[in-house]
Amino acid sequence: MRIGTEIRALMVCVLGVLLLSVLQTRAAREAKGTRDTESADYAASKVLKRGGELLELGERERGVKMLKTVIEQNPKSSIRFKAYLALGRHYLELRENANAVEQLRYLANLKQGDEELDGEELDMFLEGLYLTGVAYFNSRQFGAAFSALRKITGGYPNTVWANQAYYYIGMSHFAQEHWSKAINNLNLVGTFIDTESPEVEYMEAGHRFYVKIIDGDLPVLKYLGKHVEVVVKATSGDSEIVVCTPQVGRDDVFVGSVRTDVGKGAPGDHLLHLVGGDTIETTYRDDSTRMGEKNVPRVNRVKVTSSGALAFTRGTYGVAAVSAFVGQPFFLRLRDIDLDTTDGKDTIKVHVTSTYLQGEDEALPELTVDIEKILEEDGEGQKKVVRDEIALLLTEDGEHSGVFVGTSRLGTAENDKEVKKSDSILNCTVGDTIVAMYRDELTIRGEGLVEVRDELAVLGEMDARPRADQDVVFEATVRARKEIVEAEAYLEIARIFQSMGLKKGAGEKSDQGLDKVKFAIQTQTAIPTGLREKAFSIKWNLYLAQDDFSMAMATCRAFSHLYPESPLVDNALMGIGRIFLKKKEYEDAIEVFRQVVNMPNAHSSAEAQFLIAETTELMIEDGKKQDAAISAYKLCATRFPDSEFAGPSLAKIVDYHIQTGDYAEAEELLMEIFLDYQDEEFLDRMLLKWVLVAFDRGDFKKAHEKCRQLMFEYPGSVYASKAQEQLPKIEAKLGIEKPRDN
């Protein structure tokens, strides 16, 4: 027995040793794997860093190759996401937007399922979404930009990336001329401040100042009817109490705002006055913290800044100047309240130069400015060179206005004489350009020199003596530019007359404008192509202003024939199509719009397809063309899903399905619209349609939900009042009793 026991004990011992050996081997392998992974990540990080350095040095090909090597050799390591992000930034900087999107889309893989990201991974994920939105914005694919940027504002509203996302959402609406949505979204820029960020935040003086409060106690305060207030105070002395209201869709987030103005003012006038160097201190008193503390002040500080704006003006300093004249004064205005540093009238010097185009074989004058920064290559082998320079002293226009003004005179420069650089007169000749430049040290982007400049063409020479040739300019390019500017002025006046119904006045001003563009179009002298194209554009618009459709179409056709590769060609064709549409020649209009759709690089393709559908709809006779119109709308939504016309096209299709009683298809399309086109203006109308569709389908719960959503999100809409009328019928179907009055 003892022998057997000893044998069993020995076997157990051997097994224990074997098991220990296996565990030690596994641990050794895991440790080795960890060391190998860490070693590989370290090596990859060195390559990643070197690739980034090469891109900064302009070694783009080598830098891109190194970053792609990191991705190829580390297919499972998280370091590859840094390489994708670096490539995305690089391509975006080069405006290669499609390549940027191709790289940035891989950053979406950082988020797996419902897993919440944090730290560096979250920051990379959000930056990837943001840069994707910017790339789509640059490509004018606003629908796709909305999709990427709304993922940030919707899922991560309390981040600095949301601030920047709101800016591009607003600018996308601005580009599409959706003014109210642009204002609403741009107003949200900067409403969140990351309190953990070590960077100083800035706000632009003169803009509305916004405050956002996030506090779990806010719903209770709202229920109790208590006001949520913050005190905003400028270091120069002014202060205001701002009452905050709940943000739409959030009861734990309150938002408030106050208008700001430049200057000094008194507290309590609902206007926060600011001067140069101010800091705004915002104080919110937390009624109850997690630690049980009462009335705890929460303070945030924002530095006030002003981005400089420089402009040549007329003598009143109020209206921008159109041109300058030799022998006459010029006027300059600079707005930058950062320069308002005292209670008196402050001053600032602005550098002003006169420049001209010079051949490469001509000598350069000796000047005190940095010639390398002034020279700019011209499209025809010429260089822009400084002729003369002055330092113009601008004086503040009133105390604490932040507006600085000054004036000087343009002298006549003679080719065989050297200009005098020590005086206050800026010498030039006809055809020169005068350039004012100011270096802004503090803008909304923070500290750092930013060059602010404005330019003005010297078009002629004016004096008090009557001269028959006073307004004649003989140099072809200068004359073309001058007469195009004058033609544009006549066009604007003609449009004003046309809008007022004064056809005779519109016709007379159009004829004067047409006379001005003749030279740029007909001259045999070589002038820049852009000038001739612009002259054509003005010409057909002048014909439109006097309702001469046949001549406008002839001008468009001539332009399209002469410049088939010009980006203005599709505009010309769209002009012809609209003329046919206005004349109710629908078949001809559709044919022209179809040409635009089939152009490979046309910017107006989506609009042209939408107009094809609308025009086809206008041709409906006894329902014969309705199916063709719906097919055209479907093609617009399918072929141009990221355009501003995709949503309206789907809305038309929804109307069609409702008319034909196909409610299931209508509801499916409504779901698609609210998922993919949440920034469209017609969503209130679509919500009402959803209410009616759900009601007709017997889905009274859905009808009630959409009715409430419409009334809550669009309280001022005419469709909200219609929803209010429908609500009692829906609640009756659901058995919801109206509360009785006590």
C-alpha positions in Angstrom: 0.0 0.0 0.0 2.8 2.3 0.9 4.4 1.7 -2.4 1.2 2.5 -4.3 0.7 5.6 -2.2 4.3 6.7 -2.9 3.8 6.0 -6.6 0.6 8.1 -6.7 2.4 10.8 -4.7 5.2 10.8 -7.1 2.8 11.0 -10.1 1.1 14.0 -8.5 4.4 15.6 -8.0 5.5 14.9 -11.6 2.1 16.3 -12.8 2.6 19.3 -10.6 6.1 19.9 -12.1 4.8 19.4 -15.6 1.8 21.8 -15.0 4.2 24.4 -13.5 6.5 24.0 -16.5 3.5 24.5 -18.9 2.4 27.6 -17.0 5.9 29.0 -16.9 6.3 28.4 -20.7 2.9 30.1 -21.4 3.8 33.1 -19.2 7.2 33.3 -20.9 5.5 33.3 -24.3 3.0 35.9 -23.3 5.8 38.1 -21.8 7.8 37.7 -25.0 4.7 38.6 -27.1 4.2 41.7 -25.0 7.8 42.7 -25.4 7.7 42.0 -29.1 4.5 44.1 -29.4 6.0 47.0 -27.4 9.2 46.8 -29.4 7.2 46.8 -32.7 5.1 49.8 -31.5 8.2 51.7 -30.4 9.8 51.1 -33.8 6.6 52.1 -35.6 6.3 55.3 -33.5 9.8 56.3 -34.6 8.8 55.8 -38.3 5.6 57.6 -37.7 7.4 60.6 -36.2 10.0 60.6 -39.0 7.2 60.5 -41.6 5.5 63.5 -40.0 8.8 65.5 -39.9 9.4 64.8 -43.6 5.9 66.1 -44.4 6.6 69.3 -42.5 9.9 69.7 -44.4 8.1 69.4 -47.7 9.4 65.8 -48.4 5.9 64.7 -49.2 6.6 61.6 -51.2 9.0 60.1 -48.6 6.8 61.2 -45.7 3.6 59.6 -47.2 5.5 56.4 -48.0 6.7 56.1 -44.4 3.2 56.6 -43.0 1.8 54.0 -45.3 4.6 51.6 -44.2 3.4 52.1 -40.6 -0.1 51.0 -41.7 1.1 48.1 -43.8 3.5 46.6 -41.1 1.1 47.2 -38.1 -2.3 46.0 -39.4 -3.6 45.2 -35.9 -1.8 47.8 -33.8 -3.6 51.0 -32.6 -0.6 53.0 -33.9 -1.9 52.6 -37.4 -4.8 55.0 -36.6 -2.2 57.8 -35.9 -0.8 57.2 -39.4 -4.3 57.3 -40.9 -4.9 60.6 -39.1 -1.6 62.1 -40.2 -2.3 61.1 -43.8 -5.8 62.6 -43.6 -4.4 65.9 -42.3 -1.8 65.9 -45.0 -4.2 65.3 -47.9 -6.7 67.9 -46.5 -3.9 70.5 -46.3 -3.3 69.8 -50.0 -7.0 70.1 -50.7 -7.0 66.5 -52.0 -10.3 66.0 -50.3 -11.2 62.6 -51.7 -7.8 61.1 -50.6 -8.3 62.7 -47.2 -11.7 61.0 -46.8 -10.3 57.7 -47.9 -7.7 57.7 -45.1 -9.9 59.3 -42.4 -12.7 56.7 -42.8 -10.5 54.1 -41.1 -10.7 56.0 -37.9 -14.3 54.9 -37.5 -12.9 51.5 -36.6 -11.7 52.9 -33.3 -15.2 52.6 -32.1 -16.4 49.0 -31.8 -20.1 48.5 -31.1 -21.4 50.3 -28.0 -17.9 50.5 -26.5 -17.2 54.0 -25.1 -13.9 55.6 -26.1 -11.9 57.9 -23.9 -8.5 59.6 -23.8 -6.4 59.7 -26.9 -8.6 57.2 -28.8 -11.6 59.4 -28.4 -9.7 62.5 -29.5 -8.5 60.7 -32.6 -12.0 59.4 -33.4 -13.6 62.9 -33.1 -10.8 64.6 -35.0 -11.3 62.0 -37.8 -15.0 62.8 -38.0 -14.3 66.5 -37.9 -11.7 66.4 -40.7 -14.0 64.2 -42.7 -16.7 66.9 -42.4 -14.2 69.6 -43.5 -13.1 67.5 -46.5 -16.7 67.1 -47.6 -17.3 70.8 -47.0 -14.4 71.7 -49.2 -15.8 69.4 -51.9 -19.2 71.1 -51.5 -20.7 67.8 -50.5 -22.7 69.4 -47.8 -25.0 66.4 -47.1 -22.1 64.2 -46.4 -20.5 67.0 -44.3 -23.7 67.2 -42.2 -23.6 63.4 -41.6 -20.1 63.4 -40.3 -20.3 66.6 -38.2 -23.7 65.8 -36.7 -22.2 62.6 -35.2 -20.0 64.9 -33.1 -22.6 67.4 -32.1 -25.2 64.7 -31.4 -23.0 62.1 -29.7 -20.3 64.3 -28.1 -21.9 67.7 -27.6 -19.7 68.7 -24.7 -16.3 68.6 -26.5 -14.2 71.2 -28.2 -14.7 69.3 -31.4 -18.4 70.1 -31.2 -17.6 73.8 -31.2 -15.7 73.4 -34.4 -18.2 71.1 -36.0 -21.0 73.7 -35.4 -18.9 76.2 -37.4 -18.7 74.0 -40.5 -22.4 73.0 -40.2 -23.2 76.7 -40.1 -20.9 77.5 -43.1 -22.4 74.6 -45.0 -25.9 76.1 -44.6 -24.4 79.5 -45.5 -23.0 78.1 -48.7 -26.4 76.7 -49.5 -28.0 80.0 -48.6 -30.0 78.5 -45.7 -29.6 81.7 -43.7 -31.6 80.9 -40.6 -29.9 77.5 -40.1 -26.5 79.1 -40.7 -27.1 81.7 -38.0 -28.5 79.1 -35.6 -25.5 76.8 -35.9 -22.8 79.5 -36.1 -24.3 80.9 -32.9 -23.5 77.6 -31.2 -19.8 78.0 -32.0 -18.0 78.4 -28.7 -20.9 77.7 -26.5 -19.0 74.9 -24.8 -15.7 75.5 -23.0 -13.6 72.6 -22.1 -12.6 73.4 -18.5 -9.9 70.8 -18.5 -8.1 72.4 -21.5 -4.9 74.3 -20.5 -5.4 76.7 -23.5 -6.9 80.1 -23.2 -10.2 80.6 -24.9 -11.1 83.7 -26.9 -14.2 85.5 -28.0 -14.7 88.1 -30.7 -15.6 91.5 -29.5 -18.9 92.9 -30.8 -20.4 89.4 -31.3 -23.0 87.9 -29.0 -21.5 86.1 -26.0 -23.0 82.7 -25.2 -22.9 80.7 -22.0 -23.7 77.0 -21.6 -24.3 75.4 -18.2 -24.4 71.7 -17.6 -25.7 70.7 -14.1 -27.8 67.7 -13.0 -29.7 70.0 -10.7 -31.1 72.1 -13.5 -34.2 69.9 -14.2 -35.2 70.3 -10.5 -34.7 74.1 -10.6 -36.8 74.3 -13.8 -39.6 72.3 -12.1 -39.5 74.6 -9.1 -39.8 77.6 -11.4 -36.4 79.1 -10.3 -34.4 81.3 -12.7 -31.0 80.0 -13.8 -28.7 83.0 -13.9 -25.0 83.7 -14.5 -23.1 87.0 -14.0 -20.8 88.0 -16.9 -18.4 90.8 -16.1 -15.7 92.5 -18.1 -12.5 93.6 -16.5 -13.0 97.1 -17.8 -16.0 97.4 -15.4 -19.3 96.5 -17.2 -21.4 93.5 -16.0 -24.7 91.9 -16.9 -26.9 89.2 -15.4 -27.8 86.6 -18.1 -30.9 84.4 -17.6 -30.4 81.0 -19.1 -33.1 78.7 -20.7 -33.1 75.0 -21.4 -31.4 73.8 -24.6 -33.8 72.1 -27.0 -33.9 68.4 -26.3 -31.9 68.6 -23.0 -33.2 69.5 -19.6 -29.8 69.4 -17.9 -28.2 71.9 -20.2 -29.2 75.6 -20.1 -28.0 78.3 -22.5 -27.9 82.1 -22.3 -26.5 85.0 -24.2 -25.8 88.7 -24.1 -25.0 91.2 -26.8 -21.6 92.8 -26.7 -20.4 96.2 -28.0 -17.2 98.1 -28.2 -16.8 101.0 -25.7 -17.6 101.7 -22.1 -21.1 101.4 -20.7 -23.2 101.0 -17.5 -24.3 97.7 -15.9 -27.9 96.7 -16.4 -28.5 97.8 -19.9 -28.5 94.3 -21.3 -25.4 95.1 -23.4 -21.9 94.1 -22.3 -19.4 96.8 -23.2 -15.8 95.8 -24.0 -12.5 97.5 -24.6 -9.1 96.3 -25.7 -7.4 93.8 -23.4 -10.7 92.9 -21.6 -11.4 89.5 -20.1 -14.9 88.3 -19.5 -15.5 86.5 -16.2 -18.6 84.3 -16.1 -19.8 83.1 -12.6 -22.5 80.5 -12.0 -23.5 79.5 -8.5 -24.0 75.8 -8.1 -26.8 75.4 -5.6 -25.9 71.9 -4.6 -22.8 69.9 -5.4 -22.2 66.1 -5.2 -20.2 66.7 -2.0 -23.2 68.4 -0.5 -21.8 71.9 -0.7 -24.1 74.9 -1.2 -23.9 78.0 -3.4 -20.5 77.1 -4.8 -19.2 79.6 -7.5 -18.2 78.1 -10.8 -16.0 80.6 -12.7 -14.8 80.7 -16.2 -12.7 83.3 -18.0 -12.6 84.1 -21.7 -10.1 86.6 -23.2 -11.7 89.2 -25.5 -10.0 89.6 -28.9 -10.7 91.3 -32.2 -9.6 90.0 -35.6 -8.3 93.0 -37.6 -10.3 94.2 -40.6 -8.6 96.6 -43.0 -10.2 98.4 -46.0 -9.8 101.3 -48.4 -12.8 103.5 -48.2 -14.4 106.6 -49.5 -13.9 109.9 -47.7 -16.6 109.2 -45.0 -14.7 106.0 -44.0 -18.0 104.2 -44.2 -18.2 102.8 -47.7 -15.6 100.7 -49.4 -13.8 102.4 -52.3 -14.1 101.0 -55.7 -10.9 102.4 -57.2 -8.1 105.0 -56.6 -7.0 107.9 -58.8 -3.6 109.5 -59.2 -3.4 113.0 -57.6 -6.3 112.3 -55.3 -6.4 111.3 -51.6 -7.1 107.7 -50.5 -8.7 106.7 -47.2 -8.0 103.7 -45.0 -10.0 102.2 -42.1 -8.8 99.6 -39.6 -11.0 97.9 -37.1 -9.3 96.1 -34.2 -10.2 96.8 -30.6 -7.0 95.1 -29.4 -5.3 98.3 -30.3 -7.5 100.4 -28.1 -5.2 100.4 -25.0 -5.8 103.8 -23.4 -8.7 106.2 -22.6 -7.6 108.6 -25.3 -7.4 108.2 -29.0 -4.8 105.6 -29.8 -2.8 105.4 -33.0 -1.3 102.7 -35.2 1.0 102.7 -38.3 0.0 100.7 -41.3 2.4 99.9 -44.2 1.1 101.0 -47.6 2.8 100.2 -50.9 2.1 100.9 -54.6 2.9 97.9 -56.9 3.2 97.3 -60.6 3.8 94.4 -62.9 7.3 94.1 -64.2 9.1 91.8 -66.7 11.8 89.5 -65.3 14.7 91.3 -67.0 14.0 94.7 -65.4 15.9 95.8 -62.3 14.2 95.8 -58.9 14.2 99.0 -56.8 15.9 99.2 -53.5 13.3 99.4 -50.7 13.1 98.8 -46.9 10.4 96.1 -47.2 11.1 92.4 -47.6 11.1 92.0 -51.4 10.7 88.3 -51.2 7.4 88.6 -49.5 6.1 91.3 -51.9 7.0 89.6 -55.1 4.3 87.4 -56.6 4.5 85.4 -59.8 2.0 86.6 -62.4 0.3 84.3 -64.8 2.2 85.6 -67.8 5.8 85.5 -66.4 5.6 89.0 -64.8 6.2 89.9 -61.2 4.4 92.2 -58.9 7.0 94.7 -57.6 6.8 97.5 -55.1 7.2 101.0 -56.6 6.8 103.2 -53.4 6.0 102.7 -49.8 4.8 104.8 -46.8 4.0 104.2 -43.2 0.5 105.7 -42.7 -0.5 106.8 -39.2 -4.1 105.9 -38.4 -5.9 107.5 -35.4 -8.7 106.1 -33.4 -12.1 107.5 -34.4 -13.4 108.4 -31.0 -12.5 107.0 -27.6 -12.8 103.2 -27.2 -14.2 102.7 -30.7 -11.5 100.3 -31.9 -11.8 101.9 -35.4 -8.7 103.6 -36.7 -8.8 105.9 -39.8 -6.3 107.9 -41.8 -5.7 109.4 -45.2 -2.9 110.3 -47.6 -2.5 111.3 -51.2 -1.4 109.5 -54.4 1.4 111.2 -56.2 2.5 110.8 -59.8 5.5 108.6 -60.4 7.6 109.3 -63.5 9.4 106.4 -65.1 12.8 108.2 -65.5 12.8 109.6 -61.9 13.4 107.8 -58.6 10.5 108.1 -56.2 11.1 109.8 -52.9 10.6 107.3 -50.1 10.9 109.6 -47.1 7.7 111.6 -47.7 4.1 110.8 -46.9 2.9 110.7 -50.5 2.5 107.4 -52.1 3.7 107.7 -55.7 2.1 105.5 -58.5 1.0 105.5 -62.0 -2.2 104.4 -63.8 -2.5 100.6 -63.7 -0.7 100.3 -60.3 -2.2 98.6 -57.3 -2.0 100.1 -53.9 -1.7 97.6 -51.0 -2.3 98.2 -47.3 -0.9 95.7 -44.9 -1.2 95.2 -41.1 0.0 92.4 -38.9 -2.6 91.4 -36.3 -0.9 89.9 -33.2 -4.1 88.5 -31.6 -7.1 87.1 -33.3 -10.0 84.7 -32.5 -7.5 81.9 -33.2 -5.2 83.1 -30.5 -1.8 84.7 -30.4 0.4 84.7 -33.6 1.0 87.2 -36.4 -1.7 87.2 -39.0 -1.3 89.3 -42.1 -4.4 91.5 -42.9 -4.4 93.4 -46.2 -6.5 95.2 -48.7 -5.8 96.2 -52.3 -7.1 98.9 -54.6 -6.5 99.4 -58.3 -5.4 102.8 -59.6 -7.6 103.3 -62.6 -7.0 106.8 -63.8 -5.9 110.4 -63.2 -8.2 113.2 -62.0 -7.7 116.9 -61.9 -9.8 120.1 -62.1 -8.9 120.9 -65.6 -11.3 119.9 -68.4 -9.6 117.4 -70.7 -11.2 115.4 -73.5 -9.1 112.3 -72.8 -9.4 112.3 -69.1 -11.3 109.0 -68.8 -9.4 107.2 -71.6 -7.1 104.4 -70.6 -4.9 103.1 -73.4 -3.3 100.0 -71.9 -5.5 97.0 -72.9 -5.6 95.0 -69.6 -6.1 98.1 -67.4 -8.8 99.5 -69.7 -10.6 96.1 -69.7 -10.5 96.0 -65.9 -11.7 99.5 -65.6 -14.6 99.1 -68.0 -15.7 95.8 -66.5 -15.9 97.5 -63.0 -18.1 100.2 -64.6 -20.2 97.6 -66.4 -20.8 95.7 -63.1 -22.1 99.0 -61.6 -24.5 99.5 -64.5 -25.7 95.9 -64.1 -26.5 96.4 -60.4 -28.4 99.6 -61.2 -30.3 97.9 -64.0 -31.3 95.1 -61.7 -32.6 97.6 -59.2 -34.7 99.3 -61.9 -35.9 95.9 -63.1 -37.0 94.9 -59.5 -39.0 98.1 -59.3 -40.7 97.4 -62.6 -39.0 100.4 -64.3 -38.3 98.7 -67.7 -37.2 101.8 -69.5 -34.6 102.6 -66.8 -33.4 99.0 -66.7 -33.0 99.0 -70.5 -31.0 102.3 -70.6 -28.6 101.2 -67.8 -28.2 97.8 -69.5 -27.3 99.4 -72.8 -24.7 101.6 -71.0 -23.2 98.4 -69.4 -23.2 96.6 -72.7 -21.2 99.4 -74.2 -18.6 99.0 -71.5 -18.0 95.3 -72.0 -17.5 95.6 -75.7 -13.8 96.3 -75.5 -12.9 93.3 -73.2 -14.9 90.9 -75.5 -13.9 92.3 -78.9 -10.3 93.5 -78.5 -7.6 91.6 -80.4 -5.0 92.5 -77.9 -4.0 89.7 -75.5 -5.7 90.2 -72.1 -6.1 87.7 -69.3 -8.7 85.0 -70.1 -10.5 85.6 -66.8 -11.3 89.2 -67.8 -12.8 88.1 -71.1 -14.9 85.4 -69.4 -16.1 87.9 -66.8 -17.1 90.3 -69.5 -19.2 87.6 -71.2 -20.9 86.8 -67.8 -21.8 90.4 -67.3 -23.1 90.7 -70.8 -25.6 87.9 -70.6 -26.8 89.2 -67.3 -27.2 92.7 -68.7 -29.4 91.2 -71.5 -31.4 89.3 -68.8 -31.9 92.6 -66.9 -33.6 94.1 -69.9 -35.6 90.9 -70.7 -33.8 90.4 -74.0 -33.9 86.6 -73.9 -32.8 86.0 -77.4 -29.6 88.0 -77.1 -28.9 86.5 -73.7 -29.1 83.0 -75.2 -26.9 84.1 -78.1 -24.2 85.4 -75.6 -24.4 82.1 -73.6 -23.9 80.0 -76.7 -21.0 82.1 -77.9 -19.3 81.8 -74.5 -19.8 78.1 -74.3 -18.3 77.7 -77.8 -15.3 79.9 -77.0 -14.5 78.5 -73.5 -15.8 74.9 -73.3 -13.5 74.1 -70.4 -14.4 77.1 -68.3 -16.1 76.5 -64.9 -18.6 79.2 -66.0 -19.9 77.1 -68.9 -22.4 75.3 -66.8 -23.6 78.6 -65.4 -24.0 79.8 -68.9 -26.0 76.7 -69.9 -28.1 77.1 -66.7 -28.8 80.6 -67.7 -30.1 79.4 -71.1 -32.2 76.8 -69.4 -33.8 79.3 -67.1 -34.6 81.6 -70.0 -36.4 78.7 -71.7 -38.2 77.9 -68.4 -39.3 81.5 -68.0 -40.6 81.5 -71.5 -42.5 78.2 -70.8 -40.5 76.4 -73.5 -40.3 73.4 -71.3 -38.8 70.8 -73.8 -36.0 73.2 -74.7 -35.3 73.9 -71.0 -35.1 70.2 -70.2 -32.7 69.6 -73.1 -30.3 72.3 -71.8 -30.5 71.1 -68.2 -29.7 67.6 -69.4 -26.5 68.9 -71.1 -25.4 70.3 -67.7 -26.2 67.0 -65.9 -24.0 65.1 -68.4 -21.1 67.5 -68.1 -18.2 65.7 -66.2 -17.2 68.7 -64.0 -20.3 70.8 -63.7 -21.0 72.3 -60.3 -24.7 72.6 -61.1 -25.4 69.0 -62.1 -27.7 68.3 -59.1 -29.6 71.5 -59.5 -30.0 70.8 -63.2 -31.4 67.3 -62.5 -33.8 68.8 -60.0 -34.9 71.5 -62.5 -35.5 68.7 -65.0 -37.9 67.1 -62.6 -39.6 70.4 -61.7 -40.0 71.3 -65.4 -41.4 67.9 -66.2 -43.9 68.4 -63.3 -45.0 71.7 -64.9 -45.8 69.8 -68.1 -48.3 67.5 -66.4 -51.4 67.2 -68.5 -54.1 64.9 -67.1 -51.4 63.0 -65.2 -49.5 61.9 -68.3 -46.2 63.3 -67.1 -46.4 62.7 -63.4 -44.6 59.3 -63.5 -41.8 60.9 -65.6 -41.5 63.7 -63.0 -41.2 61.3 -60.1 -38.6 59.3 -62.0 -36.6 62.5 -62.5 -36.9 63.3 -58.7 -35.7 59.7 -57.9 -32.8 60.1 -60.2 -31.8 63.3 -58.5 -31.9 61.8 -55.0 -30.1 58.6 -56.2 -27.4 60.3 -58.3 -26.8 63.3 -56.1 -27.5 62.0 -52.5 -25.2 64.5 -50.9 -26.5 67.6 -52.7 -29.0 70.1 -51.3 -31.6 68.9 -53.9 -31.7 65.3 -52.7 -33.9 66.0 -49.7 -36.5 68.1 -51.6 -36.5 65.4 -54.3 -37.4 62.8 -51.7 -40.1 65.1 -50.3 -41.7 65.2 -53.7 -41.6 61.4 -53.9 -43.3 61.2 -50.4 -46.1 63.5 -51.7 -46.5 61.2 -54.7 -46.8 58.1 -52.6 -49.3 59.8 -50.2 -51.4 60.8 -53.2 -51.4 57.3 -54.6 -52.2 55.8 -51.2 -48.9 53.9 -50.8 -48.4 54.8 -47.2 -45.9 52.1 -46.4 -43.5 53.4 -49.0 -44.2 57.0 -47.9 -43.3 56.2 -44.3 -40.1 54.4 -45.3 -39.0 57.5 -47.3 -39.9 59.7 -44.3 -37.6 57.7 -42.1 -34.8 58.0 -44.7 -35.3 61.8 -44.8 -35.1 62.3 -41.1 -32.1 60.0 -40.8 -30.0 61.4 -43.7 -31.3 65.0 -44.1 -31.8 66.4 -40.6 -30.5 69.8 -41.7 -33.2 70.4 -44.3 -35.7 73.3 -44.0 -38.8 71.4 -44.9 -38.7 68.9 -42.0 -41.7 70.6 -40.3 -43.8 69.9 -43.4 -42.5 66.3 -43.5 -43.4 65.8 -39.8 -47.0 66.8 -40.5 -47.1 64.4 -43.4 -45.7 61.7 -41.1 -48.6 62.4 -38.7 -51.2 62.0 -41.4 -49.5 58.9 -42.9 -49.3 57.2 -39.5 -52.9 58.1 -38.7 -54.2 56.7 -42.0 -52.2 53.5 -41.3 -53.8 53.2 -37.9 -50.5 53.7 -36.1 -52.0 56.2 -33.7 -49.1 56.0 -31.2 -46.6 57.0 -34.0 -49.0 59.8 -35.1 -49.1 61.1 -31.5 -45.3 60.9 -31.2 -44.7 62.8 -34.5 -47.4 65.3 -33.7 -45.7 66.1 -30.3 -42.3 66.3 -32.0 -43.6 68.8 -34.6 -45.2 71.0 -31.9 -42.0 70.9 -29.7 -39.3 71.4 -32.4 -41.1 73.8 -34.6 -43.5 75.8 -32.4 -43.6 78.8 -34.7 -44.3 76.8 -37.9 -47.7 77.0 -39.7 -47.6 73.2 -39.7 -47.4 73.1 -35.9 -50.8 74.8 -35.7 -52.2 72.2 -38.1 -50.7 69.5 -35.9 -52.4 71.1 -32.9 -55.7 70.7 -34.7 -55.0 67.0 -35.3 -53.9 66.2 -31.8 -57.4 65.8 -30.2 -58.4 63.3 -32.9 -55.2 61.3 -32.3 -55.6 61.4 -28.5 -59.2 60.3 -28.9 -58.1 57.2 -30.8 -55.5 56.4 -28.1 -58.1 56.9 -25.3 -56.1 59.8 -23.8 -58.5 62.0 -21.8 -58.1 65.7 -21.8 -57.3 66.9 -18.2 -60.3 68.7 -16.6 -60.2 72.2 -15.4 -60.5 72.5 -11.6 
